[in-house]
C-alpha cells in the first residue's frame, strides 16, 4: 500500500513544473551523499557534575545517579522520552524523562551504598518514599514494591 502511494506521489507535479517529483529525484539522487556507517545520535549532550546528594541537574529537573559518582562529571544524553547517564563509556543510570519543571526522579538502587555505611539513613527519605509510591518492575511481590 505504501509503495503504491510512493508511486502516485512520484508521478505528481508541483505547481506548473515540467518534471514530476520522480524525475526531479532521479536528477538529484547522484548528488546526494551516502548515509554514514555509524548511527546518528539524536539526543542532546550534557556534562553535569554529581552533587553531594548523588543527583545531577538536567534542564530544570534532577535525576539520581549512583552515589559513588559524587563530585564527578558524567555524560548525559537527553532524548525525548528518557535520558541515559554515562561515567566514562559505561552506562550508570537510565531514567524516564520528567515532564514537569523542578521535578526530581530518584532510584532507590542508587542509594544502597549509603545503607551499608549509615543503616538509619533511609527512614523518611525521598528515595524510599518514591519507591513506595511507584509500581516498580523490579518488585518480586504482586501489586508493586513493599518496602
Phi and psi in degrees as GROMACS dihedral restraints (atoms count N, CA, C in turn):
[ dihedral_restraints ]
;  ai    aj    ak    al  type     phi  dphi    fc
    3     4     5     6     1   -65.3    20    10
    4     5     6     7     1   -37.7    20    10
    6     7     8     9     1   -62.4    20    10
    7     8     9    10     1   -37.6    20    10
    9    10    11    12     1   -64.5    20    10
   10    11    12    13     1   -42.5    20    10
   12    13    14    15     1   -63.9    20    10
   13    14    15    16     1   -39.1    20    10
   15    16    17    18     1   -61.1    20    10
   16    17    18    19     1   -42.9    20    10
   18    19    20    21     1   -64.2    20    10
   19    20    21    22     1   -43.2    20    10
   21    22    23    24     1   -62.8    20    10
   22    23    24    25     1   -41.2    20    10
   24    25    26    27     1   -69.3    20    10
   25    26    27    28     1   -35.7    20    10
   27    28    29    30     1   -65.8    20    10
   28    29    30    31     1   -28.2    20    10
   30    31    32    33     1   -85.1    20    10
   31    32    33    34     1    -6.0    20    10
   33    34    35    36     1   -78.4    20    10
   34    35    36    37     1   149.5    20    10
   36    37    38    39     1  -110.1    20    10
   37    38    39    40     1   141.9    20    10
   39    40    41    42     1   -94.1    20    10
   40    41    42    43     1   120.0    20    10
   42    43    44    45     1    57.0    20    10
   43    44    45    46     1  -129.2    20    10
   45    46    47    48     1  -107.0    20    10
   46    47    48    49     1    26.6    20    10
   48    49    50    51     1   -68.3    20    10
   49    50    51    52     1   151.4    20    10
   51    52    53    54     1   -82.0    20    10
   52    53    54    55     1   -27.4    20    10
   54    55    56    57     1  -101.6    20    10
   55    56    57    58     1   153.3    20    10
   57    58    59    60     1   -79.2    20    10
   58    59    60    61     1   171.3    20    10
   60    61    62    63     1   -61.8    20    10
   61    62    63    64     1   -42.5    20    10
   63    64    65    66     1   -63.4    20    10
   64    65    66    67     1   -39.0    20    10
   66    67    68    69     1   -67.5    20    10
   67    68    69    70     1   -41.1    20    10
   69    70    71    72     1   -63.5    20    10
   70    71    72    73     1   -41.4    20    10
   72    73    74    75     1   -65.5    20    10
   73    74    75    76     1   -38.5    20    10
   75    76    77    78     1   -61.9    20    10
   76    77    78    79     1   -33.2    20    10
   78    79    80    81     1   -73.6    20    10
   79    80    81    82     1   -36.0    20    10
   81    82    83    84     1   -86.5    20    10
   82    83    84    85     1   -23.8    20    10
   84    85    86    87     1   -56.1    20    10
   85    86    87    88     1   -43.5    20    10
   87    88    89    90     1   -64.5    20    10
   88    89    90    91     1   -19.8    20    10
   90    91    92    93     1   -85.9    20    10
   91    92    93    94     1   -11.4    20    10
   93    94    95    96     1   -76.0    20    10
   94    95    96    97     1   143.5    20    10
   96    97    98    99     1   -78.1    20    10
   97    98    99   100     1   152.5    20    10
   99   100   101   102     1   -71.1    20    10
  100   101   102   103     1   158.3    20    10
  102   103   104   105     1   -68.2    20    10
  103   104   105   106     1   147.7    20    10
  105   106   107   108     1   -69.1    20    10
  106   107   108   109     1   155.0    20    10
  108   109   110   111     1   -72.3    20    10
  109   110   111   112     1   -35.9    20    10
  111   112   113   114     1   -84.6    20    10
  112   113   114   115     1   152.3    20    10
  114   115   116   117     1   -68.9    20    10
  115   116   117   118     1   148.4    20    10
  117   118   119   120     1   -91.4    20    10
  118   119   120   121     1   124.8    20    10
  120   121   122   123     1   -77.0    20    10
  121   122   123   124     1   126.3    20    10
  123   124   125   126     1  -102.8    20    10
  124   125   126   127     1    -8.9    20    10
  126   127   128   129     1   -81.2    20    10
  127   128   129   130     1   165.3    20    10
  129   130   131   132     1   -96.6    20    10
  130   131   132   133     1   136.9    20    10
  132   133   134   135     1   -94.9    20    10
  133   134   135   136     1   134.2    20    10
  135   136   137   138     1  -131.8    20    10
  136   137   138   139     1   153.5    20    10
  138   139   140   141     1  -131.8    20    10
  139   140   141   142     1    71.2    20    10
  141   142   143   144     1   -79.7    20    10
  142   143   144   145     1   161.2    20    10
  144   145   146   147     1   -96.0    20    10
  145   146   147   148     1   139.3    20    10
  147   148   149   150     1   -75.2    20    10
  148   149   150   151     1   126.1    20    10
  150   151   152   153     1   -81.4    20    10
  151   152   153   154     1  -178.9    20    10
  153   154   155   156     1   -69.9    20    10
  154   155   156   157     1   -10.8    20    10
  156   157   158   159     1   -96.5    20    10
  157   158   159   160     1     4.7    20    10
  159   160   161   162     1    73.8    20    10
  160   161   162   163     1    33.1    20    10
  162   163   164   165     1  -126.9    20    10
  163   164   165   166     1   154.0    20    10
  165   166   167   168     1  -122.8    20    10
  166   167   168   169     1   141.9    20    10
  168   169   170   171     1   -87.7    20    10
  169   170   171   172     1   129.6    20    10
  171   172   173   174     1  -132.7    20    10
  172   173   174   175     1   114.9    20    10
  174   175   176   177     1    56.7    20    10
  175   176   177   178     1  -120.3    20    10
  177   178   179   180     1  -103.5    20    10
  178   179   180   181     1     7.5    20    10
  180   181   182   183     1  -117.6    20    10
  181   182   183   184     1   170.2    20    10
  183   184   185   186     1  -127.0    20    10
  184   185   186   187     1   141.4    20    10
  186   187   188   189     1  -131.6    20    10
  187   188   189   190     1   145.6    20    10
  189   190   191   192     1   -84.1    20    10
  190   191   192   193     1   152.6    20    10
  192   193   194   195     1  -136.7    20    10
  193   194   195   196     1   164.8    20    10
  195   196   197   198     1   -56.1    20    10
  196   197   198   199     1   136.8    20    10
  198   199   200   201     1   -66.5    20    10
  199   200   201   202     1   -13.9    20    10
  201   202   203   204     1   -65.1    20    10
  202   203   204   205     1   -14.6    20    10
  204   205   206   207     1   -95.2    20    10
  205   206   207   208     1     5.8    20    10
  207   208   209   210     1   -54.9    20    10
  208   209   210   211     1   129.8    20    10
  210   211   212   213     1    90.0    20    10
  211   212   213   214     1   -13.8    20    10
  213   214   215   216     1   -91.8    20    10
  214   215   216   217     1   157.1    20    10
  216   217   218   219     1   -88.6    20    10
  217   218   219   220     1   137.5    20    10
  219   220   221   222     1  -121.8    20    10
  220   221   222   223     1   163.2    20    10
  222   223   224   225     1  -105.1    20    10
  223   224   225   226     1   129.6    20    10
  225   226   227   228     1  -122.1    20    10
  226   227   228   229     1   130.2    20    10
  228   229   230   231     1  -108.0    20    10
  229   230   231   232     1   114.0    20    10
  231   232   233   234     1   -96.7    20    10
  232   233   234   235     1   118.6    20    10
  234   235   236   237     1  -105.8    20    10
  235   236   237   238     1   178.5    20    10
  237   238   239   240     1   -64.3    20    10
  238   239   240   241     1   -36.6    20    10
  240   241   242   243     1  -116.6    20    10
  241   242   243   244     1    -8.9    20    10
  243   244   245   246     1  -155.7    20    10
  244   245   246   247     1   172.3    20    10
  246   247   248   249     1  -137.3    20    10
  247   248   249   250     1   149.6    20    10
  249   250   251   252     1  -122.9    20    10
  250   251   252   253     1   134.2    20    10
  252   253   254   255     1  -111.2    20    10
  253   254   255   256     1   132.2    20    10
  255   256   257   258     1  -121.5    20    10
  256   257   258   259     1   139.6    20    10
  258   259   260   261     1  -111.4    20    10
  259   260   261   262     1   117.1    20    10
  261   262   263   264     1    61.2    20    10
  262   263   264   265     1  -117.9    20    10
  264   265   266   267     1  -114.3    20    10
  265   266   267   268     1    17.1    20    10
  267   268   269   270     1  -105.3    20    10
  268   269   270   271     1   127.2    20    10
  270   271   272   273     1   -71.0    20    10
  271   272   273   274     1   123.3    20    10
  273   274   275   276     1  -113.2    20    10
  274   275   276   277     1   -17.8    20    10
  276   277   278   279     1  -156.6    20    10
  277   278   279   280     1   151.0    20    10
  279   280   281   282     1  -140.0    20    10
  280   281   282   283     1   127.0    20    10
  282   283   284   285     1  -132.0    20    10
  283   284   285   286     1   145.5    20    10
  285   286   287   288     1   -70.0    20    10
  286   287   288   289     1   138.8    20    10
  288   289   290   291     1   -70.7    20    10
  289   290   291   292     1   138.2    20    10
  291   292   293   294     1   -83.9    20    10
  292   293   294   295     1   142.4    20    10
  294   295   296   297     1   -93.3    20    10
  295   296   297   298     1   -45.1    20    10
  297   298   299   300     1   -72.6    20    10
  298   299   300   301     1   150.0    20    10
  300   301   302   303     1   -76.6    20    10
  301   302   303   304     1   142.1    20    10
  303   304   305   306     1    75.5    20    10
  304   305   306   307     1    13.4    20    10
  306   307   308   309     1   -83.8    20    10
  307   308   309   310     1   161.6    20    10
  309   310   311   312     1  -129.1    20    10
  310   311   312   313     1   133.6    20    10
  312   313   314   315     1  -119.7    20    10
  313   314   315   316     1   115.1    20    10
  315   316   317   318     1  -117.1    20    10
  316   317   318   319     1   138.5    20    10
  318   319   320   321     1  -110.8    20    10
  319   320   321   322     1   120.5    20    10
  321   322   323   324     1   -56.5    20    10
  322   323   324   325     1   -34.4    20    10
  324   325   326   327     1   -60.8    20    10
  325   326   327   328     1   -27.6    20    10
  327   328   329   330     1   -70.4    20    10
  328   329   330   331     1   -16.8    20    10
  330   331   332   333     1  -108.3    20    10
  331   332   333   334     1     9.3    20    10
  333   334   335   336     1   -66.3    20    10
  334   335   336   337     1   -28.0    20    10
  336   337   338   339     1   -62.6    20    10
  337   338   339   340     1   -31.6    20    10
  339   340   341   342     1   -64.9    20    10
  340   341   342   343     1   -37.0    20    10
  342   343   344   345     1   -60.6    20    10
  343   344   345   346     1   -33.1    20    10
  345   346   347   348     1   -67.0    20    10
  346   347   348   349     1   -42.5    20    10
  348   349   350   351     1   -85.5    20    10
  349   350   351   352     1   -35.2    20    10
  351   352   353   354     1  -131.4    20    10
  352   353   354   355     1    84.4    20    10
  354   355   356   357     1   -59.9    20    10
  355   356   357   358     1   -25.1    20    10
  357   358   359   360     1   -91.6    20    10
  358   359   360   361     1    10.9    20    10
  360   361   362   363     1   -77.5    20    10
  361   362   363   364     1   -19.9    20    10
  363   364   365   366     1   -87.8    20    10
  364   365   366   367     1   -33.1    20    10
  366   367   368   369     1   -57.0    20    10
  367   368   369   370     1   126.2    20    10
  369   370   371   372     1    81.5    20    10
  370   371   372   373     1     3.6    20    10
  372   373   374   375     1   -77.1    20    10
  373   374   375   376     1   154.4    20    10
  375   376   377   378     1   -64.9    20    10
  376   377   378   379     1   -40.3    20    10
  378   379   380   381     1   -61.6    20    10
  379   380   381   382     1   -42.0    20    10
  381   382   383   384     1   -66.8    20    10
  382   383   384   385     1   -40.6    20    10
  384   385   386   387     1   -64.6    20    10
  385   386   387   388     1   -42.0    20    10
  387   388   389   390     1   -64.7    20    10
  388   389   390   391     1   -38.4    20    10
  390   391   392   393     1   -65.8    20    10
  391   392   393   394     1   -36.8    20    10
  393   394   395   396     1   -67.7    20    10
  394   395   396   397     1   -38.7    20    10
  396   397   398   399     1   -73.9    20    10
  397   398   399   400     1   -33.0    20    10
  399   400   401   402     1   -80.1    20    10
  400   401   402   403     1   148.5    20    10
  402   403   404   405     1   -94.7    20    10
  403   404   405   406     1    94.8    20    10
  405   406   407   408     1   -81.3    20    10
  406   407   408   409     1   138.1    20    10
  408   409   410   411     1   -69.7    20    10
  409   410   411   412     1   -12.5    20    10
  411   412   413   414     1   -81.4    20    10
  412   413   414   415     1   -10.1    20    10
  414   415   416   417     1   -65.3    20    10
  415   416   417   418     1   139.3    20    10
  417   418   419   420     1   -99.3    20    10
  418   419   420   421     1    -5.8    20    10
  420   421   422   423     1  -105.2    20    10
  421   422   423   424     1   145.8    20    10
  423   424   425   426     1   -66.5    20    10
  424   425   426   427     1   143.9    20    10
  426   427   428   429     1    89.6    20    10
  427   428   429   430     1    10.5    20    10
  429   430   431   432     1   105.1    20    10
  430   431   432   433     1  -179.6    20    10
  432   433   434   435     1   -74.4    20    10
  433   434   435   436     1   147.5    20    10
  435   436   437   438     1  -124.4    20    10
  436   437   438   439     1    97.5    20    10
